[in-house]
Amino acid sequence: MRGLGELEARVMDVLWSATRPLRVRDVLERLDTTRPLAYTTVMTVLDKLHGKGYARRDRAGRAYEYTAAESREEVGAKLLREVLQTSGDSERILLHFARSMTPEESDILRRALRSKGQR
């Protein structure tokens, strides 16, 4: 799973916040951008997100309707996993990451690790 570019991330934010499948026009209307975007630009981004596995699409008449393939949290976890697998030294990455965590984040991680160990 590859990371997201800036526009891809904004499109995914729209899909994650949607309560129903969206067509290209719906996504275009909901995008908060500083410059106007062409319909075809958004269509291309959605097609690429589908190809990368981030978005699901289903035929609705002559158009496609898009939804997020996974939650924001699932995608974040997979991206972290990919970084660890491709870093060459996951132990050093994890140690550096742990040192950069806030106390609240450390508490959350401790609780998660404890509950994982109890299973």
Secondary structure, DSSP 8 states (H G I E B T S, - for coil): -----HHHHHHHHHHHH-SS-B-HHHHHHH---SS---HHHHHHHHHHHHHHTSEEEEEETTEEEEEESS-HHHHHHHHHHHHHHHSS-HHHHHHHHHHH--HHHHHHHHHHHHHHHT-
